[in-house]
């Protein structure tokens, strides 16, 4: 599990949410989000992910999280 995946997982767990909740907020399927998290994602998807996570959990992602 990479840094981004860990931060998202912990943030969602702390908020009592799941990856499916995050995917819904992003307007994508849970499987699509899973694929995005395990591969390189484009900037648009990264911004949507960051915004959705911030809105759901109040946790901000940084550029370092995507490295």
C-alpha positions, 0 to 999 in steps of 0.5 A: 500500500502506498502513501496515498492509499494509506492516508485515504484509508486512515482518513476514511476509517477515522470518519467512519466512511468507506472507499465506496463512500468516497467513490460515490462522492467523486461520481465514480464506481468503487472499482474505478477508484480502486484502479485509480489508486493502484495506478498513475492517475491524471491531474483531473482525477487527483483533484476530484479525489482530493476535493472529495476526501476534503469534503468528506473527512476534512483531510487535505491531500498534498503533492507529497501524498501522490509521490 
